[in-house]
């Protein structure tokens, strides 16, 4: 028998026990033994749960029980998730997590702690829910140089933008619906302000480069200001408006950001709708590759956690490439210096718009004009340059 513990018995934590129960025969074939949850650490009691007798309110029993080989950390947040993970690994227990915040903030230290103590620290479920993108970066692409990452990595915002486009509704209205359906939290800031997407691109960039960027080095652009005019602008360009997490790795620098972007229909990411996620990677050897699936939800995310459980308990994880992350200053290019092609909507005469843009851009194309508003595509230029000449214009970056 292989014993594990769960820290945090919320949506994902509860899904872990459901997945283990439903798939116990497959798990046994993979691990070559039965896997049983021995402890569940949570502040709450769960009297109606079949696991009620395994609930504890202190981590001490988990740390002191030598029969517990692995701990699933699904509590979220940085603290005490970081401290509990370190304590478990120092007690000789491997840790798997779905917690993108703690990985983005402390992944370097947690991987170092795992190596020092001869255990595993795995985090497949921290990006893309049930999509096996992290294991792919660590195995199939381990010998390749990844030069670009593009992803819809937040199902909540993709659901909102899909609904806005298909039903012609305003952002606030669709957000309320998403909250009612449980897709968005009561405080939706992490999703709609791209904080969640930023954490995920930090993790993916670290897997590609070995460098764990600081939070302050990665731009996050909010969805709160998106309007139907922006949705319609994308349609005029034969494109979709999406919240993208991106990284460009070139010339010894890293450009990483998460923000709304116009994605042409020639890019398969533009066709990903609803709560689904899609992540593409470009590498020197493999070229373009794409991962698609359910990026969130109780069972897909819990399934990714259980996949890590199986990899660790079977010994497979130790035969895979184990990443190391390190902090390096000065590699992240400031966001306002990154050059993009832009969709621009401004209240000014056409001649003024074109003259100012042509002075700083290599191309300017007016796509619509009337007495009040001029719409154009212009590039390439930095946001700093654009803001200097048209501080009041609406500007949306276009994915090249």
N, C-alpha and C positions, 0 to 999 in steps of 0.2 A: 504493500500500500504506500502511495505517495501522498503526503499531507501538505496542504497549502493553507494560507490564510488570506482573507480579504480585508483591506483597510478602506472603509467608506462603502456603505451598502445602499447607495442611491440607484439611479437609473442603470448605470453601467455595472456597478457591483452586483446588483440584483440579477442582471443579465448573465453574469458569469456563472452563478449557480444554475440558472436555467439552461445554459448551453452545456455545462458539464453533465447535467442530468439527462438532457435529450440526446447527447452524443457520447455517452460513456463508453460504448463499445468501440467506437472509432478512436476515441482518446486512448483507450487501453491498448489498442493495436499499435498506436503511435508511440506511446510511452513504455509499452511492455509491462504495464502495471495499472492497477486502479488508481484514480486520483480522487481524493476526498477533501472537502473543505472542513478544516478542523476548528478554525476560529473566524469570527467576523467582528471586526472592530468598528464600532459606531457609537455616537453619543446617544442614539435612540435604541429603544427595545422594539422587537418585532414579534409580538406575542402570537400573531396568526400565521407566522412563517414556519414551514417545516424545519427551518434552521434556527429557530428561536433559542434552542439550548446551546448554540455555539457563539452567541453574541457576547462580547466582552466590551468593557468601557475603558480599558487600559491596555497599552501595548505590551506591558511587562510579561503577561503569560505567553504571548507570541514569541518574544525575544528569548525567553528562558526555555522554551520547548524545543529540544534538539531534533524532534521528529518532524518539525515543520521545515521543509526544504525551500519553500518559495512563498513570497508574499505578493499579492496583487494590490497595487496602490491605485485606487480609483476615487480618491477623495476630492481631487481638484485643488487648485491654488498652489502657492509656493510653500506656505507654512501652515501646519507642521509637516506637510508632505515631504519636504526635503529632509528634515531632521529624522522623521520616521524611516525614510528609505535608507539613509546612512546607517541608522541604528540596526536595521534589519541586515544590511550587508556586512556590517562589522560583527554581527552575530553569526555570520556564515550562511545567510539565506539570500538566495537570488531574489531580485525584484523585477516585476513587470508592471508597466503603467500605461494608462490612457491619458495621462495628465500633461497636456502640451505646455502649460505654463511652467511647470517645474523643469521640464526638459529644456525649454527655451532659455530659462534663467540660470539653470544649474547643471546642464547636461555635461559640461566639462568635468566638474567636480564629481558628479555621480558616476560617470564612466571610469574615472580614475579610482574612485572608491571601490568599484566592482573589481577592477583589475588587481588592486592591492589585496583584496580579500579573497580572490580566486572564485568569484561568483559572477552571475550574469546580471546585467541591467539592460532590459529590453523595453522598447517603446513603440512597437508597431502601431498600436491603436491611437497614438498621439496625433497622427496626420492621416486624413482620408478614411477614418472609420474602418470599415471592413476591406478597404482596398489594400492589397499587400505591396505598397509602394516602398516602404522603408526596407523591408527584407530584400526587395529587388535592387535597391540602391546598394545594399551591403553585399549582394551576391552576384546577380547577373551583370551589374554595371560596375562591379568593384575594380575591374582592371581597365576601366575606360575613364576618359576625362569629360565630365559633364560641363558644358559651356552655357547652358540656358535651362531655366525651369519656368514653366507657365502653369498656373493652376487655378481652377475654381475649387477652393478648399473649404468653403463654408456653405452648407446647404440652406441655412436660413436666409441668407442674402440672395442666393440664387433663386429660391422660391419667391421672394418678394419681387425681384426683377422680372421673373417669368410672368407672375400674375399682373404686374403693372403693364407689361407689354400686351399680353393676351386679352386682358379685360379693360384696359384703358383707365385703370384706377390710380389714385394718388398713393404716394409712399405711406403716409400715416395710416390710411385706411387698410392697406394690405398688411402693414406691420401689426395692427390690432388683430386682424384675422390670424396671422401667424402665431401671435401670442395665445389666442384662444385655442388653436390647434396643438399647442405645445411645441411648435417649431422654434419659437422665440421665447426667451426668458422675460420675466416681468421687467427686469432691467436689461434691455437688449444691447447695451453699449458694446460689449465685447464682440458681438456679431456685426452690428451695423456701423460701428466705428472702425472696423477692420483690425481690431486688436487680436482677435482669434486668428485671422488669416496671417497677420504679421508674425505671430508666434510660430505658425506652421512653416512659413517660408524661412524663418531663422533655422528651424530644425532641418529642413531639406537642404538648405545651403550648407549647413555644417556637414551633412552627410556627403555632399558633393566636393567640399573643399577641405574639410577638417577644421575649419575656422568657425567658431561660435560667435556670431556678431552680437554686439550689445544692443539692447532694446532701442536705445536712442539713435542707433545707426540706421534703423529701418523705418521708412515712412509708412504711415497708415492714413489713408484718406477715407473720410466718412461717406456713407450712403445717404445721410439725412437730407442733403441738398438736392438729390436727384428728383427731377420732375418729368412729367409727360413730354415736355419739349425735348428733353435729353433722349428719351426713349425713341421719339420720332426722328430725331437727328440721326441716330444710329441706323434706323430703317432707311433713311435717305442715302446712306452710304453703303447699303446692302450689307448690314452688319447688325450686331447685337450689343447692348450695353451689359457688361458683366463686372462683378467685383473680382479682380484677378490678384493673385499673389505671384510675384515674378522675381527672378534673379538672373542677372547676366554676369558671367564670370569671364573676364577678358583683360588682357594687358596688365595682369597683376593686380587688378582691382575687382571689387564686387559691387554690383548695383542691385540692391534688394529693396522691394517695396510692395505694398498691398493697397490697391485703390480702384475705383471705378474706371473702366477702360472700354473703348469701342473696339469690338473684335470682329473683323471681317468674316463673312460666311465661308470664305475659303479656308479658314482655320477651324478644325473640328471642335475646338473648345466652344465656339459660338453656338453650337447646336445642343449643348448640355443644358437641360432645363430642370425645373422643379428642385427637389432637395438633393439631386445627384451631384457628385463631385467628378472632376476630371483633371488629371495632372499629366502634363507632357514634359519630357526631358529631351534635350538635344546633346549629343555627345560626339566626340571626334571619330569614334570607330563605328558605333551602332547607328548614328544618325538620329532620326526622330523616333520616339517611342511614346506611347500614351497609355495611361491607366484610368479606368472608368468604373464607377460603381457607387454604392450607397456610402456616402461619406460621413454619416452620423446615424444615430438611432441606437436604441438599447441593444438589440441583438447583433447587428453588424459590428458595433464597437466592441461588445463583449466577446464576440467571436474572434476578433483580432487579438484581444488579451489572452484568450484561451490558446490561440495558435502560438503565442509566445511562451505560455506555460508549457505546452507540449515540446517546443523547441528546447527549452531549458531542461526540463525533467528527462527528456530522452537523450540529452547530451549533444543534440544536433547544433545548438547555438555555439558551442565551443569549437565546432569544426567549421563554422562560418567566419567570414571576415568580421572582426570586432572593431568598430570605429573608435577613434579617439578625437576629442574636440579640444581645441585650445583657443585662448583669446589672443588676438593680434590687433593692435591699434593701427589706424591709418589705412586699412584696406577698403573700407566702405566709402564709396563715392557719395558726397552730399547730394541729396535728392534734387535740390533745386538747380544743380548743375548738369543733371542727366538730360540728354536731348531726346525729344519725342517729336513725332508728327501730331498735330493738334487739330481737333474740330473746335472752331471758334464761333461764338455768337455774340455780336456786339451791336450796340445802338450808335451808329456813326455813319457818315457818308461812305459809299463804296470806294471812292478815290482815296480817302484818308486811310481806310483799312488796308487797301492794297499797297499804298505807298509805304506805310509803316512796316508791314510784314515783309515786303519784297526787299527792304533794306537789311533784314536780318535772316531771311529764310531762302532756301534754294528752290522752293516751289510754293505757289499760292493759287488756290482754285476756289473761286466763288461758286457755291452750290445753290444759293437762294438769296433773293433780295426783295425787300419791299420798302415802303416808306419809312419804316421804323427799325427794321432788323436786317442785318447782313449776316449770312452764314458762310463760312469758308473753311477749307482745309489748308493748313500751312505747316511746313516743317523743313528741316528739323531745327529745333531750338530748345533751349532750356526754359523751365518755367520762370526762372529769374528774369530772363530776357523778355518773355511774354508779359509778365507782370509789370515790367518797367514801362512798356509801351501801351498796354491795354489792361490797367489794373481792375477795371470794372466789368470786363468781358467774361462770359461763360466760356470755360476752356476744358475740354475733355481729351485726355490722351488716347491716341489710336495705337493699337498693337500692330506693329509692322510684321 
